Amino acid sequence: MCDNYGPHGKAEVRTWCAANDIELVYTPTNAPWLNWIEREFTAVHCFTLDGSDYPSHAAQEAAIAGYLRWRNRHCHPKRHFAVNSKIRHPDYLPNVA
């Protein structure tokens, strides 16, 4: 599963995926909440950049690096995502031809 970033659709990527029996599934356009990395970018922005006025790029980099170190110490695997979602346990037939 990937977003619609341009390089994901390049011919080399499609060729490699076909050769390795991989199907890329793209998230819908304008749906960043479906992409885990977007949540991480939002957190970095919220905790390090919102309301900030760093005196230098070095100070800004230090704040971002500090947040990332903290985040990595307190991270947990993303499991049990949408446990009760119909997407995991559908009680209906897929709508396919």
Distance bins in CASP14 RR format, pairs under 12 A and 6 or more apart:
PFRMAT RR
TARGET T0000
AUTHOR 0000-0000-0000
RMODE 2
METHOD distances of the structure
MODEL  1
1 8 0 0 0 0 0 1 0 0 0 0 0
1 22 0 0 0 0 0 1 0 0 0 0 0
1 23 0 0 0 0 1 0 0 0 0 0 0
1 24 1 0 0 1 0 0 0 0 0 0 0
1 25 1 0 1 0 0 0 0 0 0 0 0
1 26 1 0 0 1 0 0 0 0 0 0 0
1 27 1 0 0 1 0 0 0 0 0 0 0
1 28 0 0 0 0 0 1 0 0 0 0 0
1 31 0 0 0 0 0 1 0 0 0 0 0
1 34 0 0 0 0 1 0 0 0 0 0 0
1 35 0 0 0 0 1 0 0 0 0 0 0
1 36 0 0 0 0 1 0 0 0 0 0 0
1 37 0 0 0 0 0 1 0 0 0 0 0
1 81 0 0 0 0 0 1 0 0 0 0 0
2 8 1 0 1 0 0 0 0 0 0 0 0
2 9 0 0 0 0 1 0 0 0 0 0 0
2 13 0 0 0 0 1 0 0 0 0 0 0
2 17 0 0 0 0 0 1 0 0 0 0 0
2 22 0 0 0 0 0 1 0 0 0 0 0
2 23 0 0 0 0 0 1 0 0 0 0 0
2 24 1 0 1 0 0 0 0 0 0 0 0
2 25 1 0 0 1 0 0 0 0 0 0 0
2 26 1 0 0 1 0 0 0 0 0 0 0
2 27 1 0 0 1 0 0 0 0 0 0 0
2 34 0 0 0 0 0 1 0 0 0 0 0
2 35 0 0 0 0 1 0 0 0 0 0 0
2 36 0 0 0 0 0 1 0 0 0 0 0
2 37 0 0 0 0 1 0 0 0 0 0 0
2 38 0 0 0 0 0 1 0 0 0 0 0
3 9 0 0 0 0 0 1 0 0 0 0 0
3 24 0 0 0 0 0 1 0 0 0 0 0
3 25 0 0 0 0 0 1 0 0 0 0 0
3 26 1 0 0 1 0 0 0 0 0 0 0
3 27 1 0 1 0 0 0 0 0 0 0 0
3 28 0 0 0 0 1 0 0 0 0 0 0
3 29 0 0 0 0 1 0 0 0 0 0 0
3 30 0 0 0 0 0 1 0 0 0 0 0
3 31 0 0 0 0 1 0 0 0 0 0 0
3 32 1 0 0 1 0 0 0 0 0 0 0
3 33 0 0 0 0 0 1 0 0 0 0 0
3 34 0 0 0 0 1 0 0 0 0 0 0
3 35 1 0 1 0 0 0 0 0 0 0 0
3 36 0 0 0 0 0 1 0 0 0 0 0
3 37 0 0 0 0 1 0 0 0 0 0 0
3 38 1 0 0 1 0 0 0 0 0 0 0
3 41 0 0 0 0 0 1 0 0 0 0 0
4 24 0 0 0 0 0 1 0 0 0 0 0
4 25 0 0 0 0 0 1 0 0 0 0 0
4 26 1 0 1 0 0 0 0 0 0 0 0
4 27 1 0 0 1 0 0 0 0 0 0 0
4 28 0 0 0 0 1 0 0 0 0 0 0
4 29 1 0 1 0 0 0 0 0 0 0 0
4 30 0 0 0 0 1 0 0 0 0 0 0
4 31 0 0 0 0 1 0 0 0 0 0 0
4 32 0 0 0 0 0 1 0 0 0 0 0
4 34 0 0 0 0 0 1 0 0 0 0 0
4 35 0 0 0 0 1 0 0 0 0 0 0
5 13 0 0 0 0 0 1 0 0 0 0 0
5 24 0 0 0 0 0 1 0 0 0 0 0
5 26 0 0 0 0 1 0 0 0 0 0 0
5 27 0 0 0 0 0 1 0 0 0 0 0
5 29 0 0 0 0 0 1 0 0 0 0 0
5 32 0 0 0 0 0 1 0 0 0 0 0
5 35 0 0 0 0 1 0 0 0 0 0 0
5 37 0 0 0 0 0 1 0 0 0 0 0
5 38 0 0 0 0 0 1 0 0 0 0 0
6 13 0 0 0 0 1 0 0 0 0 0 0
6 14 0 0 0 0 0 1 0 0 0 0 0
6 24 0 0 0 0 0 1 0 0 0 0 0
6 26 0 0 0 0 0 1 0 0 0 0 0
6 29 0 0 0 0 0 1 0 0 0 0 0
7 13 1 0 0 1 0 0 0 0 0 0 0
7 14 0 0 0 0 0 1 0 0 0 0 0
7 16 0 0 0 0 0 1 0 0 0 0 0
7 24 0 0 0 0 0 1 0 0 0 0 0
8 14 0 0 0 0 1 0 0 0 0 0 0
8 16 0 0 0 0 0 1 0 0 0 0 0
8 17 0 0 0 0 1 0 0 0 0 0 0
8 22 0 0 0 0 0 1 0 0 0 0 0
8 24 1 0 0 1 0 0 0 0 0 0 0
8 25 0 0 0 0 0 1 0 0 0 0 0
8 26 1 0 0 1 0 0 0 0 0 0 0
8 27 0 0 0 0 0 1 0 0 0 0 0
8 35 0 0 0 0 0 1 0 0 0 0 0
9 15 0 0 0 0 0 1 0 0 0 0 0
9 16 0 0 0 0 0 1 0 0 0 0 0
9 17 0 0 0 0 1 0 0 0 0 0 0
9 24 1 0 0 1 0 0 0 0 0 0 0
9 26 0 0 0 0 1 0 0 0 0 0 0
10 16 0 0 0 0 1 0 0 0 0 0 0
10 17 0 0 0 0 0 1 0 0 0 0 0
10 24 0 0 0 0 0 1 0 0 0 0 0
11 17 0 0 0 0 0 1 0 0 0 0 0
11 18 0 0 0 0 0 1 0 0 0 0 0
12 18 0 0 0 0 0 1 0 0 0 0 0
12 19 0 0 0 0 0 1 0 0 0 0 0
13 19 0 0 0 0 0 1 0 0 0 0 0
13 20 0 0 0 0 0 1 0 0 0 0 0
13 22 0 0 0 0 1 0 0 0 0 0 0
13 24 1 0 0 1 0 0 0 0 0 0 0
13 26 0 0 0 0 0 1 0 0 0 0 0
14 20 0 0 0 0 0 1 0 0 0 0 0
14 22 0 0 0 0 1 0 0 0 0 0 0
14 23 0 0 0 0 0 1 0 0 0 0 0
14 24 1 0 0 1 0 0 0 0 0 0 0
15 22 0 0 0 0 0 1 0 0 0 0 0
15 24 0 0 0 0 0 1 0 0 0 0 0
16 22 1 0 0 1 0 0 0 0 0 0 0
16 24 0 0 0 0 0 1 0 0 0 0 0
17 23 1 0 0 1 0 0 0 0 0 0 0
17 24 1 0 1 0 0 0 0 0 0 0 0
17 25 0 0 0 0 0 1 0 0 0 0 0
18 24 0 0 0 0 0 1 0 0 0 0 0
25 34 0 0 0 0 0 1 0 0 0 0 0
25 35 0 0 0 0 0 1 0 0 0 0 0
26 34 0 0 0 0 1 0 0 0 0 0 0
26 35 0 0 0 0 0 1 0 0 0 0 0
27 33 0 0 0 0 1 0 0 0 0 0 0
27 34 1 0 1 0 0 0 0 0 0 0 0
27 35 1 0 1 0 0 0 0 0 0 0 0
27 36 0 0 0 0 0 1 0 0 0 0 0
27 37 0 0 0 0 0 1 0 0 0 0 0
27 38 0 0 0 0 1 0 0 0 0 0 0
28 34 1 0 0 1 0 0 0 0 0 0 0
28 35 0 0 0 0 0 1 0 0 0 0 0
29 35 0 0 0 0 0 1 0 0 0 0 0
30 38 0 0 0 0 0 1 0 0 0 0 0
31 38 0 0 0 0 1 0 0 0 0 0 0
32 38 1 1 0 0 0 0 0 0 0 0 0
32 39 0 0 0 0 1 0 0 0 0 0 0
32 40 0 0 0 0 0 1 0 0 0 0 0
32 41 0 0 0 0 1 0 0 0 0 0 0
32 42 0 0 0 0 1 0 0 0 0 0 0
33 39 1 0 0 1 0 0 0 0 0 0 0
33 41 0 0 0 0 0 1 0 0 0 0 0
33 42 0 0 0 0 1 0 0 0 0 0 0
34 81 0 0 0 0 0 1 0 0 0 0 0
34 82 0 0 0 0 0 1 0 0 0 0 0
34 87 0 0 0 0 0 1 0 0 0 0 0
35 41 0 0 0 0 1 0 0 0 0 0 0
35 42 0 0 0 0 0 1 0 0 0 0 0
36 42 0 0 0 0 0 1 0 0 0 0 0
36 43 0 0 0 0 0 1 0 0 0 0 0
36 75 0 0 0 0 0 1 0 0 0 0 0
36 77 0 0 0 0 0 1 0 0 0 0 0
36 78 1 0 0 1 0 0 0 0 0 0 0
36 81 0 0 0 0 1 0 0 0 0 0 0
37 43 0 0 0 0 0 1 0 0 0 0 0
37 44 0 0 0 0 0 1 0 0 0 0 0
37 78 0 0 0 0 0 1 0 0 0 0 0
38 44 0 0 0 0 0 1 0 0 0 0 0
38 45 0 0 0 0 0 1 0 0 0 0 0
39 45 0 0 0 0 0 1 0 0 0 0 0
39 46 0 0 0 0 0 1 0 0 0 0 0
39 71 0 0 0 0 0 1 0 0 0 0 0
39 78 0 0 0 0 1 0 0 0 0 0 0
39 81 0 0 0 0 0 1 0 0 0 0 0
40 46 0 0 0 0 0 1 0 0 0 0 0
40 47 0 0 0 0 0 1 0 0 0 0 0
40 64 0 0 0 0 0 1 0 0 0 0 0
40 67 0 0 0 0 0 1 0 0 0 0 0
40 68 0 0 0 0 1 0 0 0 0 0 0
40 71 1 0 0 1 0 0 0 0 0 0 0
40 72 0 0 0 0 0 1 0 0 0 0 0
40 75 0 0 0 0 1 0 0 0 0 0 0
40 78 0 0 0 0 0 1 0 0 0 0 0
41 47 0 0 0 0 0 1 0 0 0 0 0
41 48 0 0 0 0 0 1 0 0 0 0 0
41 49 0 0 0 0 0 1 0 0 0 0 0
41 64 0 0 0 0 0 1 0 0 0 0 0
41 67 0 0 0 0 0 1 0 0 0 0 0
41 68 0 0 0 0 0 1 0 0 0 0 0
41 71 0 0 0 0 0 1 0 0 0 0 0
42 48 0 0 0 0 0 1 0 0 0 0 0
42 49 0 0 0 0 0 1 0 0 0 0 0
42 50 0 0 0 0 0 1 0 0 0 0 0
43 49 0 0 0 0 0 1 0 0 0 0 0
43 50 0 0 0 0 0 1 0 0 0 0 0
43 64 0 0 0 0 0 1 0 0 0 0 0
43 67 1 0 0 1 0 0 0 0 0 0 0
43 68 0 0 0 0 1 0 0 0 0 0 0
43 70 0 0 0 0 0 1 0 0 0 0 0
43 71 1 0 0 1 0 0 0 0 0 0 0
43 74 0 0 0 0 0 1 0 0 0 0 0
43 75 0 0 0 0 0 1 0 0 0 0 0
44 50 0 0 0 0 0 1 0 0 0 0 0
44 52 0 0 0 0 0 1 0 0 0 0 0
44 60 0 0 0 0 0 1 0 0 0 0 0
44 61 0 0 0 0 0 1 0 0 0 0 0
44 63 0 0 0 0 1 0 0 0 0 0 0
44 64 1 0 0 1 0 0 0 0 0 0 0
44 65 0 0 0 0 0 1 0 0 0 0 0
44 66 0 0 0 0 0 1 0 0 0 0 0
44 67 1 0 0 1 0 0 0 0 0 0 0
44 68 1 0 0 1 0 0 0 0 0 0 0
44 70 0 0 0 0 0 1 0 0 0 0 0
44 71 0 0 0 0 1 0 0 0 0 0 0
44 72 0 0 0 0 0 1 0 0 0 0 0
45 51 0 0 0 0 0 1 0 0 0 0 0
45 52 0 0 0 0 1 0 0 0 0 0 0
45 60 0 0 0 0 0 1 0 0 0 0 0
45 63 0 0 0 0 0 1 0 0 0 0 0
45 64 0 0 0 0 1 0 0 0 0 0 0
45 67 0 0 0 0 1 0 0 0 0 0 0
46 52 0 0 0 0 0 1 0 0 0 0 0
46 64 0 0 0 0 0 1 0 0 0 0 0
46 67 0 0 0 0 1 0 0 0 0 0 0
46 71 0 0 0 0 0 1 0 0 0 0 0
47 63 0 0 0 0 1 0 0 0 0 0 0
47 64 0 0 0 0 1 0 0 0 0 0 0
47 66 0 0 0 0 1 0 0 0 0 0 0
47 67 1 0 1 0 0 0 0 0 0 0 0
47 68 0 0 0 0 1 0 0 0 0 0 0
47 70 0 0 0 0 1 0 0 0 0 0 0
47 71 0 0 0 0 1 0 0 0 0 0 0
47 74 0 0 0 0 0 1 0 0 0 0 0
48 54 0 0 0 0 1 0 0 0 0 0 0
48 59 0 0 0 0 0 1 0 0 0 0 0
48 60 1 0 0 1 0 0 0 0 0 0 0
48 61 0 0 0 0 1 0 0 0 0 0 0
48 62 0 0 0 0 1 0 0 0 0 0 0
48 63 1 0 1 0 0 0 0 0 0 0 0
48 64 1 0 1 0 0 0 0 0 0 0 0
48 65 0 0 0 0 1 0 0 0 0 0 0
48 66 0 0 0 0 1 0 0 0 0 0 0
48 67 1 0 1 0 0 0 0 0 0 0 0
48 68 0 0 0 0 1 0 0 0 0 0 0
48 69 0 0 0 0 0 1 0 0 0 0 0
48 70 0 0 0 0 0 1 0 0 0 0 0
48 71 0 0 0 0 0 1 0 0 0 0 0
49 59 0 0 0 0 0 1 0 0 0 0 0
49 60 1 0 0 1 0 0 0 0 0 0 0
49 61 0 0 0 0 0 1 0 0 0 0 0
49 63 0 0 0 0 1 0 0 0 0 0 0
49 64 1 0 0 1 0 0 0 0 0 0 0
49 67 0 0 0 0 1 0 0 0 0 0 0
50 63 0 0 0 0 0 1 0 0 0 0 0
50 67 0 0 0 0 0 1 0 0 0 0 0
51 60 0 0 0 0 0 1 0 0 0 0 0
51 63 0 0 0 0 0 1 0 0 0 0 0
52 59 0 0 0 0 1 0 0 0 0 0 0
52 60 1 0 0 1 0 0 0 0 0 0 0
52 62 0 0 0 0 0 1 0 0 0 0 0
52 63 1 0 0 1 0 0 0 0 0 0 0
52 64 0 0 0 0 0 1 0 0 0 0 0
52 67 0 0 0 0 0 1 0 0 0 0 0
53 59 0 0 0 0 1 0 0 0 0 0 0
53 60 0 0 0 0 1 0 0 0 0 0 0
53 63 0 0 0 0 0 1 0 0 0 0 0
54 60 1 0 1 0 0 0 0 0 0 0 0
54 61 0 0 0 0 1 0 0 0 0 0 0
54 62 0 0 0 0 1 0 0 0 0 0 0
54 63 1 0 0 1 0 0 0 0 0 0 0
54 64 0 0 0 0 1 0 0 0 0 0 0
55 62 0 0 0 0 0 1 0 0 0 0 0
55 63 0 0 0 0 0 1 0 0 0 0 0
56 62 0 0 0 0 1 0 0 0 0 0 0
56 63 0 0 0 0 0 1 0 0 0 0 0
57 63 0 0 0 0 0 1 0 0 0 0 0
57 64 0 0 0 0 0 1 0 0 0 0 0
58 64 0 0 0 0 0 1 0 0 0 0 0
58 65 0 0 0 0 0 1 0 0 0 0 0
59 65 0 0 0 0 0 1 0 0 0 0 0
59 66 0 0 0 0 0 1 0 0 0 0 0
60 66 0 0 0 0 0 1 0 0 0 0 0
60 67 0 0 0 0 0 1 0 0 0 0 0
61 67 0 0 0 0 0 1 0 0 0 0 0
61 68 0 0 0 0 0 1 0 0 0 0 0
62 68 0 0 0 0 0 1 0 0 0 0 0
62 69 0 0 0 0 0 1 0 0 0 0 0
63 69 0 0 0 0 0 1 0 0 0 0 0
63 70 0 0 0 0 0 1 0 0 0 0 0
64 70 0 0 0 0 0 1 0 0 0 0 0
64 71 0 0 0 0 0 1 0 0 0 0 0
65 71 0 0 0 0 0 1 0 0 0 0 0
65 72 0 0 0 0 0 1 0 0 0 0 0
66 72 0 0 0 0 1 0 0 0 0 0 0
66 73 0 0 0 0 0 1 0 0 0 0 0
67 73 0 0 0 0 0 1 0 0 0 0 0
67 74 0 0 0 0 0 1 0 0 0 0 0
68 74 0 0 0 0 0 1 0 0 0 0 0
68 75 0 0 0 0 0 1 0 0 0 0 0
69 75 0 0 0 0 0 1 0 0 0 0 0
80 88 0 0 0 0 0 1 0 0 0 0 0
81 87 0 0 0 0 1 0 0 0 0 0 0
81 88 0 0 0 0 1 0 0 0 0 0 0
82 88 1 0 0 1 0 0 0 0 0 0 0
82 89 0 0 0 0 1 0 0 0 0 0 0
83 89 0 0 0 0 1 0 0 0 0 0 0
84 91 0 0 0 0 0 1 0 0 0 0 0
85 91 0 0 0 0 0 1 0 0 0 0 0
86 92 1 0 0 1 0 0 0 0 0 0 0
86 94 0 0 0 0 0 1 0 0 0 0 0
87 94 0 0 0 0 0 1 0 0 0 0 0
END
